[in-house]
Amino acid sequence: MAEEVASHYSSNSSLIEKVTEYLRNAGKDLTQLKAADLATVDEFHFRGREATLELARQMRLGRDSLVLDIGSGLGGPARTLAGEYGCHVTGLDLTQAYCDAAVFMSDWVNLSELTKFQQGDATNLPFADNHFDAAISIHVAMNIPAKDKLYEQAQRVVKPGGIFVVYDILQGDGGDVSFPVPWARDSSISHLATSEEMKELLCLAGFKILNVHDSSKESQDWFEPIAARVAQMDSSSITSPTQILFGDDFAKMASNQIYGLRERQIQTVSFICEA
């Protein structure tokens, strides 16, 4: 299963080159970049950087905080946390190409000293017990069938009293997901939980849930204009961050995601937990 998931996300063999081309086409000077300039590329979860900042405000972060980003992707949320709070963030992702690109992008915005990225399995974290002050996981568990292990591992590495934030795409009450979507081209690697299942999993792992927020309507309002623009884009040139990450399927994926939100096939929900 892990190999299939890694293959899904690593289909683009020239990731950093395409990110560079996209930024230059967007008029960005790579020598003068700020973390926020990368947000359209590296914060490709629903509501992007805005959602990351909302979650960060609930994480009790300071300059001395050690933070783990589980499923860090291209490193956007990790750089946002490091840049806004001055904390040290370790990103872990199953896909080596994403980790490599994240290192390049942190160097672009002078955050290499506060961020580091490594390849690894979220259900078998390579870190000591009680090592991190806080942890975050954004749009990750959709690909993980063993969610119990994921959250047990998070509980193990976060210090008692530390905050663990989960922001994920969940199964709604509107029926099966229409594929392809960004996290899966078919049902073989899609493993969505319901909100009630998530609450049970997090509590069984030992977390105390402090707050639950269903942001599905906010996500729909945010994503509808993006999906409309994507539908009009020229697939022969790099005009969309989604295209960089997911290739020629990007327009269909966007269409299916907005349909899923409208029909309640999917939900976006965040959980603020205390270890």
C-alpha positions in Angstrom: 0.0 0.0 0.0 2.8 2.5 0.9 4.5 1.9 -2.5 1.2 2.6 -4.3 0.6 5.8 -2.4 4.2 7.0 -3.0 3.9 6.2 -6.7 0.6 8.2 -6.9 2.4 11.3 -5.5 5.7 10.9 -7.3 4.5 10.6 -10.9 6.1 14.0 -11.7 9.8 13.3 -12.0 10.8 16.9 -12.6 8.9 18.5 -9.7 11.3 21.2 -8.6 11.9 22.3 -12.2 8.2 22.7 -12.9 7.7 24.6 -9.6 10.5 26.9 -10.7 8.9 27.4 -14.1 5.5 28.1 -12.6 6.8 30.7 -10.2 8.8 32.5 -12.9 5.7 32.5 -15.2 3.8 34.0 -12.3 6.3 36.9 -12.2 8.1 35.8 -9.0 11.8 36.6 -8.5 13.3 33.5 -6.9 16.0 35.6 -5.1 13.3 37.6 -3.3 10.7 35.0 -2.3 8.8 35.0 0.9 7.0 31.9 2.3 3.7 33.4 1.4 4.7 33.7 -2.3 4.8 29.9 -2.4 1.4 29.3 -0.9 -0.4 28.6 -4.2 2.0 25.7 -4.8 3.0 24.3 -1.4 -0.2 24.8 0.6 -2.5 22.8 -1.8 -5.0 21.7 0.9 -8.4 23.2 1.1 -8.3 26.9 2.0 -4.5 26.9 1.8 -2.4 29.1 3.9 -5.4 30.7 5.5 -6.4 27.4 7.0 -2.8 26.7 8.2 -2.7 30.0 10.0 -6.1 29.3 11.7 -4.9 26.0 12.9 -1.5 27.3 14.0 -3.2 29.8 16.3 -4.5 26.9 18.3 -1.2 25.0 18.7 0.4 27.0 21.6 3.6 27.6 19.6 6.6 29.7 20.6 10.2 30.2 19.4 11.5 27.2 21.3 8.8 24.8 20.1 9.7 21.6 18.3 6.9 20.8 15.8 6.3 17.7 13.7 4.4 18.0 10.4 3.2 14.5 9.5 2.7 14.2 5.8 4.5 17.5 5.0 4.2 17.4 1.2 6.2 20.3 -0.3 6.6 21.8 3.1 4.2 24.8 2.9 2.6 24.4 6.4 6.0 23.7 8.0 7.4 26.9 6.5 4.3 28.9 7.5 4.7 27.7 11.1 8.4 28.4 11.2 8.1 31.7 9.5 5.3 33.0 11.7 6.4 31.6 15.1 10.1 31.1 14.7 9.7 27.5 15.8 11.7 24.5 14.5 9.6 22.2 12.3 10.4 18.7 11.1 8.4 17.5 8.1 8.0 13.8 7.4 6.5 12.6 4.1 6.2 9.2 2.4 7.3 10.7 -1.0 11.0 11.4 -1.3 10.5 13.8 -4.3 8.3 16.0 -2.1 10.9 16.0 0.7 13.6 17.0 -1.8 11.5 19.8 -3.3 10.6 21.0 0.2 14.4 21.4 1.1 14.9 23.5 -2.1 11.9 25.7 -1.3 12.9 26.3 2.3 16.3 27.5 1.0 14.5 29.9 -1.4 12.8 31.7 1.5 15.7 31.5 4.0 14.0 29.0 6.3 16.4 26.1 6.0 17.6 26.6 9.6 14.1 26.3 11.0 12.8 23.5 8.8 14.0 20.0 7.8 12.3 17.3 5.8 12.8 13.5 5.7 11.1 10.6 4.1 9.3 8.2 6.4 6.1 6.3 7.3 3.5 8.2 9.3 2.4 4.9 10.9 5.9 4.2 12.2 7.5 7.5 13.1 11.3 7.5 13.4 11.3 9.8 16.5 11.8 9.3 20.2 8.9 9.3 22.7 7.7 12.8 23.9 10.0 14.5 21.5 7.8 17.2 20.0 5.9 20.1 21.7 3.2 19.9 19.0 2.3 18.1 15.7 0.1 18.8 12.7 -1.3 16.6 10.0 -3.1 18.2 7.0 -4.9 16.2 4.3 -2.9 13.0 5.0 -5.1 10.2 6.5 -7.2 9.8 3.3 -4.4 7.5 2.0 -3.9 5.6 5.3 -6.0 2.5 6.2 -4.2 2.0 9.5 -5.3 5.3 11.1 -5.2 3.8 14.5 -1.4 3.4 14.1 -1.0 6.9 12.7 -2.7 8.5 15.7 -1.0 6.2 18.2 2.4 7.2 16.8 1.4 10.9 17.0 0.4 10.4 20.6 3.7 8.7 21.3 6.0 11.4 20.0 4.1 14.5 21.3 4.8 15.6 24.8 2.0 15.3 27.4 -0.1 18.5 27.2 1.1 19.2 23.6 -1.3 20.0 20.8 -1.9 17.7 17.9 -4.0 19.2 15.0 -5.6 17.0 12.3 -7.2 18.7 9.3 -8.5 16.1 6.8 -10.9 15.2 4.1 -13.5 12.9 5.5 -16.3 10.7 4.2 -19.6 12.6 4.0 -23.1 11.3 3.9 -23.6 11.9 0.2 -22.3 8.6 -1.1 -19.1 7.3 -2.6 -16.4 9.6 -3.9 -16.1 10.2 -7.6 -12.6 9.5 -8.9 -10.0 10.7 -9.7 -9.3 13.1 -6.9 -6.0 14.6 -5.8 -5.3 11.9 -3.2 -6.3 8.9 -5.4 -7.0 8.1 -9.0 -9.2 5.2 -7.9 -10.6 3.6 -4.7 -7.6 1.4 -4.1 -5.6 4.0 -2.1 -8.6 6.0 -0.8 -9.5 5.4 2.8 -11.8 8.1 4.1 -13.1 8.0 7.7 -16.3 9.7 8.9 -16.2 12.4 11.5 -17.5 10.0 14.2 -14.9 7.4 13.3 -12.2 10.1 13.6 -13.3 11.1 17.0 -13.2 7.5 18.2 -9.7 6.9 16.7 -8.2 10.0 18.3 -9.7 9.2 21.7 -8.6 5.6 21.5 -5.1 6.8 20.7 -5.1 8.8 24.0 -5.9 12.3 22.8 -8.3 14.6 24.4 -10.3 16.4 21.7 -10.6 20.1 22.5 -12.4 21.3 19.4 -14.0 20.0 16.1 -14.7 22.2 13.2 -16.5 21.3 10.0 -15.3 23.7 7.4 -16.9 22.0 4.4 -19.0 25.1 3.3 -15.9 27.3 3.7 -13.9 24.9 1.6 -16.6 24.8 -1.1 -16.8 28.6 -1.3 -13.0 28.8 -1.5 -12.5 26.1 -4.0 -15.4 26.8 -6.5 -13.6 29.7 -8.2 -10.4 27.8 -8.3 -12.1 24.8 -10.0 -13.7 27.1 -12.5 -10.4 28.6 -13.4 -8.8 25.2 -13.7 -11.5 24.0 -16.1 -10.5 26.8 -18.5 -6.7 26.3 -18.3 -4.5 25.1 -21.2 -3.2 21.7 -20.2 -0.3 22.0 -22.6 1.5 24.6 -20.4 2.1 24.9 -16.7 -0.6 27.3 -15.6 -1.8 25.6 -12.4 -0.1 24.4 -9.2 -2.5 21.4 -9.2 -1.2 20.5 -12.7 2.4 20.5 -11.4 1.5 18.0 -8.7 -1.0 15.8 -10.4 -0.4 16.0 -14.1 -3.0 15.7 -16.9 -5.8 14.6 -14.5 -5.7 17.9 -12.6 -8.9 19.3 -14.2 -11.0 16.2 -13.6 -9.7 16.0 -10.0 -10.7 19.6 -9.4 -14.1 19.0 -10.9 -14.7 15.9 -8.8 -13.6 17.6 -5.6 -16.0 20.5 -6.0 -18.8 18.0 -6.9 -17.9 16.0 -3.8 -18.2 19.0 -1.6 -21.5 20.1 -3.1 -23.0 16.6 -2.8 -21.5 16.0 0.7 -19.5 13.0 -0.6 -16.6 14.6 1.2 -16.2 17.0 4.2 -13.3 19.0 5.5 -13.0 18.8 9.3 -10.3 19.8 11.8 -9.7 18.3 15.2 -7.7 20.1 17.9 -6.4 17.5 20.3 -4.3 17.5 23.5 -1.8 14.7 24.2 
